[in-house]
Amino acid sequence: MSTFSYNREALKNLHIEDTAPLDRLVDFESARAAHLRKPRSKADKRISLKEAVAEYVNDGDILYDAGFAYVRTCHQAYFEIMRQGKKGLQAIGAPTSNQSYMINDGTVRFSHNAYIGAEMRGTDRNYSRQLKEGKVTILSEWSHGGIAQGLKAAQLGAPGLFSKQMLGSDIMKHNPYIKTMQNPMRDDPDPVAFIPALYPDVVFIHVQVADKYGNACIYGPVVNDTAVAAAARKVIITAEEIVPEISLRYHKRGVVIPFIYADAVVDLPFGAVPGNMPGYYYWARQWWEKLLRYGSVDEERSREFNDEWMINTKDQFEFVEKLGGAKWIAEARRQTKAAESENEDMDFSYQEYTPDKDTGRYY
């Protein structure tokens, strides 16, 4: 592994004395070696989610939070990581909202933050509490655009990119990876941020359809997933449906991630539950409200909530049954169709969850 030069001001501000945990994210040599080891032949890569987590997620890995918080994100993979007792992970993403519930039992130990929360559903008090108690350490702060450009640099095979991202904020003072430099194309003063290529260890990318080889098709917002598929050392494709290769060739819709990036393929209907899967189901709004308004208030409630919904729920099908089973599926399908202008006269009003009004309904 190479040696690296970090932003000293950021190291001081983040109270980082040992820089070893920072190195792997920007270590091109080890990432390139991992990429070169990937087989290029078209092989059937299908395995179960349990097998994928057991084989491809190691303690201490840098886990990229794909999709966008609760949109096309493989929450069920994160719950399985927790159930298998993986520890000491570094969380990175744009945003990194899902790391919070993985901190309580030590699954996540380090943060590369871009944003944490669920907007109007509530404030994530659990992350704040875990940070104050020293159960998670912030290694770097990012903007969404900064993360995107770091992954894009890795996808392009570049050591990094010059950018104006983050220059107008204090993020620069809390990110050891980014340095302010003079634009080499200008003689007059023109500061730019150098953003290095980023190489997460492992990512679960949830898609609408994929074939058994790992060709994967995304409908709707791609966010950074095509870039992280090229950047990450280990890529697990999880899909709502596994389809024949010919279906992707002749009925392609959306953006395709090529099979050469995929290490494994998991047939995982409802893999994004309790989040939103464009074209398939809407997100369980009351569930997220209960997580943030009840399950993040204190440590006891956080553990109670995590045990009920994540640790002691064996798979996505049992999770869907807890949400309401067939009734939740029908309502969530209608809602996502209406949100995409494919369904008429949908009423999006619902009974919000509040601690004093828990109806037990999630649809």
Number of C-alpha atoms within 10 A of each C-alpha: 9 10 8 12 10 16 16 16 15 23 20 13 12 18 13 17 8 8 13 10 13 19 16 19 21 21 20 22 12 16 21 16 11 14 17 11 9 14 13 11 9 12 12 12 17 21 15 14 22 15 13 23 21 15 10 17 21 17 13 18 20 27 24 25 28 29 24 21 23 23 22 28 26 29 25 25 25 21 21 22 23 22 18 15 14 21 20 19 23 27 28 28 29 25 24 22 22 22 28 23 26 22 24 20 16 17 25 27 23 25 24 24 23 20 17 19 18 16 8 7 18 16 18 21 18 21 22 14 17 19 18 10 10 10 16 22 19 19 24 23 25 24 19 19 16 23 25 21 23 24 29 23 22 25 19 13 14 14 16 20 18 19 18 16 20 19 16 8 10 11 18 23 21 23 24 24 26 24 22 18 14 15 16 12 7 9 8 9 10 13 17 19 20 22 24 26 26 27 28 27 24 23 25 29 28 33 32 23 26 30 25 22 23 31 23 28 22 23 17 17 14 18 16 21 24 20 20 29 28 23 30 28 26 25 25 27 32 34 27 19 16 23 16 13 15 10 12 17 10 8 8 14 13 13 15 19 21 16 24 18 24 26 19 26 30 27 21 24 19 26 27 29 24 26 24 24 28 21 18 18 24 27 23 19 18 23 22 20 20 21 23 20 18 19 24 25 16 13 14 10 15 19 17 14 18 21 13 13 18 24 19 13 18 14 20 22 16 13 20 19 13 16 22 16 15 11 14 20 19 13 17 21 21 22 24 21 19 18 16 12 10 11 13 11 7 14 9 8 6 11 13 17 22 13 12 6 9 12 12 13 16 25 21
